[in-house]
Amino acid sequence: MEDKLVINGIEFRSRLWVGTGKYRTNEEMVRALAASGSDVVTVAVRRVDLKRSGESLLNYIDTAKYKILPNTAGCYTVEDALRYARLGREAGLSDMVKLEVIGDEKTLFPDVIGLLKATEILAKEGFIVMPYTNDDPVTAKRLVDAGAACIMPLGAPIGSGLGIRNPYNIKIILEGASVPVVVDAGVGTASDASIAMELGCDAVLMNTAIAGAKDAVAMAEAMKYAVLAGRLAWKAGRIPKKLYATASSPIEGML
């Protein structure tokens, strides 16, 4: 069955989005991207050579296969986030931006006040804004009101590998969301990705869980199947949880 993800009129083939940082080599990154089956890769604008000279990361990304999603990772102020979002678009990367305004160096939690300001400004400038935020349903609603094209709540702190620490808040965000919801940050292994999808999330974005694995290519493939399985399970509809047993073979009608 066709099950396309559409955000702001853009169709995405895969519901697994992957990052490009932390790989041991660019060649390993290329193999992992292929194994993931993703059609979206995110790059940190402030950490790449936008002129694509020499060993620029961008030279290793086949734009015929992948949509580039520029991000404002490493930005701690609204002004910095706006600057790098605009640089990415001017360099021809995309009108999309994964918007990050970081509020704390230790936890890398978002500055939600700054994030709301930057979202509103960039949305008015025609950007397709995809803000990385905390798992607060109120903040999620305000980001949508500010013009966000989707909501990207963290599952856990960036790079922590802790998985989905607050599935109940994610569920509340999903219930109230009028735009797609993409879990971003905190995934550690395949089961975490499946949980996010089983909750009803539209996609999962990850980097460290793949790039930091002992075998990044194998983990990328595992994540591909985990996202597919989680999505299919959500669509199938799980059975309700019960305190007591229910016989698989009911005794009614048996001799």
Buried (B, 14 or more C-beta within 10 A) or exposed (E): EEEEBEBBEBEBEBBBBBBBBEBEEBEBBBBBBBBBBBBBBBBBBBEBEBEEEEEBBBEBBEEEEBBBBBBBBBBBEBEBBBBBBBBBBEBEBBBBBBBBBBBEEEEBBBBBEBBBBBBBBBBEBEBBBBBBBBBBBEBBBBBBEBBBBBBBBBBBBBBBBBBBBBBEBBBBBBEBBEBBBBBBBBBBBBBBBBBBBBBBBBBBBBBBBBBBBEEBBEBBBBBBBBBBBBBBEBEEEEEEEEEEEEEEEEEEEEE
